Amino acid sequence: MGAIGGEELMKWEKMQGMANGSEEKILVLVRLRPLSDREILRNEVSDWECINETTILYRNSLQERSGLPTAYSFDRVFRGDCPTRKVYDDGTKEIALSVVNGINSTIFAYGQTSSGKTYTMNGITEYTVADIYDYIQKHEERAFVLKFAAMEIYNEVVRDLLSTDNTPLRLLDDPERGTIIERLTEETLRDWNHLKELLSICEAQRQIGETSLNETSSRSHQILRLTIESSAREFIGKDNSTTLAASVNFVDLAGSERASQALSVGQRLKEGCHINRSLLTLGTVIRKLSKGRHGHVNYRDSKLTRILQPSLGGNARTAIICTLSPARSHVEQSRNTLLFASCAKEVSTNAQVNVVMSDKALVKHLQREVARLESELRTPGSINDHTALLRKKDLQIEKLEREVRELTKQLDLAQSQIEDLQQMVGSQASRLLDMEEKKACEDECLISESSGETVPAIRIFRAPRSCERDNAGEELSHRQISEHSLDRSPSNVASTLMSNGSKFHCSDASLGDGEFVAGTGEDSDEICKEVQCIETGKSDEDNRFVMVDNTENGGRSPMPRVPGNQNREEGELLSTISRRASGIQNGFTYGALEQNIQRVQKTIDSLVTPYPEEQSRWDSSTTASGSRSLKLTRSRSCRANLMVGSSSPDSETIQDGEATPPDGLEKNFPGRPEGLRRKHWKIPPFTFGANGGRLSRSNSQSSNGSGFVDDLKSQNNAADEDIPSVNTFVAGMKEMAKRQYENKMDDQGQGTDCVAESPGKILKDIGLDPLLESSGDPLQWPLEFERLRGLILGHWQTCNVSLVHRTYFFLLFRGEPMDSIYMEVELRRLFFLKETFSKGNPVEQDGRTLTLASSLKALLRERRMLSRFVNKRLTSDERNRIYQKWGIGLNSKKRRLQLVQRLWSHTEDIDHVSESAAIVAKLIKFSQQGQAIKEMFGLSFTPPRLSRRSFGWKNSTASLV
Ligand SMILES: Nc1ncnc2c1ncn2[C@@H]1O[C@H](COP(=O)(O)OP(=O)(O)OP(=O)(O)O)[C@@H](O)[C@H]1O
């Protein structure tokens, strides 16, 4: 063997190398047959003409203007009088004979019925086999083995044409050889005569099948396969012997005409479908391959394409002979055939030499390959280069994966924001509707039905924040409004802004009792040049308002002109209060309280109003109409619990009787001296229970927001209904603060003038717990705030206050001077609760009895409710971070409950408190309502839309005077 064996291997490798790089297009030939006798009898004319060796032309002048192509070019075209020998010699010979060099090849015949496929393929097969035998005879140095197989595909069933057994052949997948045909007879040819014998058997078998169908045209696909194995004789049996093995397929396809033309119903239709299934799949495969090898190619959709897969874009050289009838009557089918041919000529195959090596030759080959690779590895730097490259790629992959994760998160977030916005838009639309209705309602209010008394003349040119509707959505009647107007709320404002913005007119029945009325229009200081009453029974003169100098802020405020001596004192008081209301920022005054209320309201508005433009509109309208809303809040106020985590019963409808103080907390609330308690007052309730958050639109100034939040909540799952809205919280806070203020006013006496006071002084003055003693120095307020907050935190814990309430409070009141009011209110309430509970006494509220035990139960219930949101509202990263930080095993049982149990558990640790608030805020979607708290301890929340300061009370101060 030695050098010669090596040369043999080298030769093969050279051939393989050449073949590997030899991608080539499928050879496409077109063969026109002459008109048949039948066609001539029908006086058919021939419309097709081969004008040269590569172009065929359609000559019908009638259709030349049809827009269809008339000339088609291919590798070769053959005229009708061209013999098959020439087709073979000039066209398919080279490809067909590749098989003797170990390269697979396939010759197809494609065309409509009777176009000459069989006629052509018979000749091609015969010439090829003859040339193969000729080749064999000329190459005696090589030993050849020829094997023949034949099969037919009919109705998607594969039949062995060399076997009388009609059992269908199955197609199997072989990992190395691809699709193989089970049990296919493969006869080893002895000589040329043997082959001719087998071919005649095949023809006979085929004829039998077709005769049974009583048809002359073939509707099956026939594949004849000749496999040639050749080895150099001198190496046979030696270590380094190699064998070339390849097949040549001769494929005579069924007619390509449409099923509708050839077949119609029943068996024929089924047959047509199957024929066309294979042909259609062949067409699809060719079309896909013609556009490049991108994506999936559906070889497996038919038996034909499955068997011929290597010949279609694979390891084979392929020629397709498209046969045409020249008759005019077949022009459509001829064009289809040419269309198929046009696609086919774009398909490339990649033929390789197929070598079968002996085991020893294979070992030798592999040894050489190993040596080559080892030498490559020894080359300096090659391994390092590869390692570095791999590392770089790994890093790139990691980075991309991170980006994908991040983008996925952002996408999720964006989608949830879009959903929120969609909900908001829905709510806004509902608000706008309310505004329209409200305007109509206001117009009606101008005419009072009350018995000759002056009633609030409310004319608001900017949209009000709330519309007086009862729970059933009915507008309140004039009488109802009049009743509400009897409310003694200091904020019972009736203001009218004239459409030109230069005047507003106010009137209020409560003026006779000396209650304060103040226009709180945002621009009132500038635009209210004249104040005038609109009255229904008295003269304008009697009820006219006057502008009151407001020295504190250098502006003027609208005040009622008090008729006669009877009201003089009250007028003076009003004047005093007006001054205080208009500009004292650091004192405990009603004006300051209103400012703070406004600030909180704005905060809430910003939480629930998605669009800045809309926000400013709301702001304006709020200041103009807010007072009336407050009044309605009083008379139709939300029912609530104390600030404990209990659920309150449904309390949507507020009865008139609520103006009467109920038994319970209100009676005992220590914020008001016994003698000054007003019988018609009710301690404004806080709603932190199950349904308390559902204020009707008429319930409060914040009812819009509340309704909005409730709308949002109603779109969430039922569990969300257990969460009181922030608006409810603020509405309650405002009411309590207002009561607190009024208590104080009563305590101080009405004639007392007030000056700016520090937060600490406020708390001290109102006689709060001695613990609240303060230096009174405003500069000390931050320190004082910390101290008070610590007290509140402790009492929350003691009194089992709702975590949601704690969260709202903690996040909303963060140390601004005006927060002192709310802290005071909160502390008073907590002291009362604590005191009552510590004595073992229950607190009556809304007909329910609250005890320390029941509040603890409620708190546990709330924690369980919050635990249901842990997986939903926190990302797995957030959860895991919290679990780890709080020492909860990532796989421990009931870890969500463990997490919520730890919430607000260490009230002395402000970091823990802040983090608890952040988590609860996220669980109850507080942050999604608009205010993202920045200090979320690593929790990733939506960025805030507005900074807290941007809508803080300072900015809105001017609008209150
Ligand atoms: N080039 C040609 N020269 C002379 N006669 C031809 C030529 N091609 C086909 N014919 C004749 O046309 C008739 C139909 O040919 P053939 O049977 O080969 O068509 P086919 O396309 O195989 O039809 P089917 O799809 O029905 O099998 C036959 O009688 C055949 O002898």
PDBQT file of the ligand as one rigid body, heavy atoms in Angstrom, charges set to zero:
ROOT
HETATM    1  N1  LIG A1001     -40.454  14.304 -28.419  1.00  0.00    +0.000 N 
HETATM    2  C1  LIG A1001     -41.383  13.486 -28.870  1.00  0.00    +0.000 A 
HETATM    3  N2  LIG A1001     -41.367  13.102 -30.133  1.00  0.00    +0.000 NA
HETATM    4  C2  LIG A1001     -42.321  12.297 -30.607  1.00  0.00    +0.000 A 
HETATM    5  N3  LIG A1001     -43.314  11.817 -29.853  1.00  0.00    +0.000 NA
HETATM    6  C3  LIG A1001     -43.393  12.131 -28.604  1.00  0.00    +0.000 A 
HETATM    7  C4  LIG A1001     -42.428  12.994 -28.034  1.00  0.00    +0.000 A 
HETATM    8  N4  LIG A1001     -42.725  13.146 -26.760  1.00  0.00    +0.000 NA
HETATM    9  C5  LIG A1001     -43.820  12.414 -26.517  1.00  0.00    +0.000 A 
HETATM   10  N5  LIG A1001     -44.227  11.806 -27.631  1.00  0.00    +0.000 N 
HETATM   11  C6  LIG A1001     -45.397  10.984 -27.704  1.00  0.00    +0.000 C 
HETATM   12  O1  LIG A1001     -46.422  11.595 -26.969  1.00  0.00    +0.000 OA
HETATM   13  C7  LIG A1001     -47.222  10.662 -26.284  1.00  0.00    +0.000 C 
HETATM   14  C8  LIG A1001     -47.271  10.999 -24.818  1.00  0.00    +0.000 C 
HETATM   15  O2  LIG A1001     -45.999  10.900 -24.357  1.00  0.00    +0.000 OA
HETATM   16  P1  LIG A1001     -45.698  10.381 -22.874  1.00  0.00    +0.000 P 
HETATM   17  O3  LIG A1001     -46.461   9.191 -22.565  1.00  0.00    +0.000 OA
HETATM   18  O4  LIG A1001     -44.240  10.304 -22.742  1.00  0.00    +0.000 OA
HETATM   19  O5  LIG A1001     -46.258  11.548 -22.086  1.00  0.00    +0.000 OA
HETATM   20  P2  LIG A1001     -46.205  11.707 -20.550  1.00  0.00    +0.000 P 
HETATM   21  O6  LIG A1001     -45.856  13.126 -20.276  1.00  0.00    +0.000 OA
HETATM   22  O7  LIG A1001     -45.367  10.708 -19.935  1.00  0.00    +0.000 OA
HETATM   23  O8  LIG A1001     -47.668  11.509 -20.110  1.00  0.00    +0.000 OA
HETATM   24  P3  LIG A1001     -48.197  11.011 -18.669  1.00  0.00    +0.000 P 
HETATM   25  O9  LIG A1001     -47.979  12.098 -17.747  1.00  0.00    +0.000 OA
HETATM   26  O10 LIG A1001     -49.608  10.754 -18.927  1.00  0.00    +0.000 OA
HETATM   27  O11 LIG A1001     -47.417   9.804 -18.409  1.00  0.00    +0.000 OA
HETATM   28  C9  LIG A1001     -46.586   9.359 -26.503  1.00  0.00    +0.000 C 
HETATM   29  O12 LIG A1001     -47.302   8.699 -27.496  1.00  0.00    +0.000 OA
HETATM   30  C10 LIG A1001     -45.239   9.683 -27.005  1.00  0.00    +0.000 C 
HETATM   31  O13 LIG A1001     -44.767   8.732 -27.928  1.00  0.00    +0.000 OA
ENDROOT
TORSDOF 0
